[in-house]
Amino acid sequence: MKRIIRKALTLLSVYYAYMLEYRAELILWVLAGSLPIILMGIWIQAAQGGQFGLSPVDFARYFITVFVIRQLTVVWVIWDFETEVVEGKLSPKLLQPLDPVWHHVARHVSERFARLTFAFLLVGLFFILYPQAFWLPSLSRFLLFTLAVVLAFALRFTIQYTFAMFAFWTERASALENFWLLFYLFLSGLIAPLEVFPEPVQKIVMFTPFPYLINFPASLLVGLPVDIGRGFGSMVGWILVFLGANRFLWRAGLKRYSGMGA
């Protein structure tokens, strides 16, 4: 156990130092994830003149929470893995006594810590400009939200890393992510809370992994009605489904891998 912890800390410290070399880019990455803040303004105006079941303050709190979730769960592993397979850079990592996935996990986790300062500065600025939206969730809701965000990141990472396995068969595995993104934008709660969708659509969407990536964690923190048991159960279930598919594709893909030095 001590060796595992030491390896994990080493990987995290190395990749954290690496990420700090790109502080200017980190700021741009944080700003690139500000779509929820833009959508917030649109929905606040819409709520003032329509009946959506949510007040302007509810929309403000929801979308600032979505912004935070997006900062904590953004994933890009498919593009890194695709490059490693196509250019043969995966070969040296296969010689290490460590599954290559842990390099990607450490890179993502380290990047979270590096970008949090910039993200929370934007959140603080938002509450200064829109103080009526400020609220303090209960400790229980905050803890549930934290657990939901961790699981949302794990689910998002597992899904994208599973798509990345197709790089063993095609040079454009990232095209699968681009196709997935179309559904992710509209069904995850990024564009609008699921509460504004027709009820039949909501019921269908809840059987997919999309709402558990954004809408479920955001609703937990804001206080919108959610089925907590079903939500966490679905997240764990989908993680296991994609994890199983990932390991199958990994073993099958390695048999086909012919990168430099493989």
C-alpha positions, 0 to 999 in steps of 0.5 A: 500500500505504501508503494502504491501511495508513493507512486500516486504522489509522485505521478501527481506531483510530476504532472502538477508541476507540468501543468503549472508551466501552462498557467496562461493556457489554464486561464484560457481553458477555464474561460473556454468552459464559461458557456454555462455562465452565458446560458445563465443570462439567457435563461434568467431573461427567459424566466422573467417572462415565462413559466418554467417552474424555476425562478431567475435566482434558481437558474443563476444558482444552477448554472454557476454550479454547472460551471463549477462541475464542468471545471471539475469534470472536463476530460481530454484523454481521448485526444492524448491516447489517440496521439499515443497510439497513432504516433507509437508513443504508447510503446514505452508506457507498455514497458512500465510496471504501471497501466498507462491509464494512471498517467492520464488519471494523474494528469487530469487530477493534477490539472484540476488543482492547477485550475481551481484557483482561476475557476473560484475567482470567477465564481467569487466575481459572479456572486459579487455582481449578482449577490442575490444568487448567493446561498450556503448549501447544508453540509449534507448537500455539499458532501453529497454534491462532492461525491456526485462530482467525483463519480461524474468525473469518473464516469466521464473519464471512463466513457471517453477512455473507452471511446479512446480504445477505438484508436487501435482500429481507427486514426480518428477515434476522437470523432466518436467523442464529437458525436457523443458531445452532441447528445451530451450538450442537450441531455446532460443538463448543460444547455438547460436543467432537465426540469424544463424538459417535458416529463416524458423526455425526462423519464427517457433521459434518466435511463441514459448516463447523460443527466448524471454527468451534470444535472444530477450533481447540480440539482443536489447542490442547488436543492432541486428535486432528485432521486438520490438513491437512483442517481448514485446507483445509476452512476456506479452502474454506468461506470461499471458498464463502461469499465467492462467495455474498456477492459475488453477493448483494451485487451483486444486492441493491444493484439492489434497495436503495431506502434513504433517499438511495439 
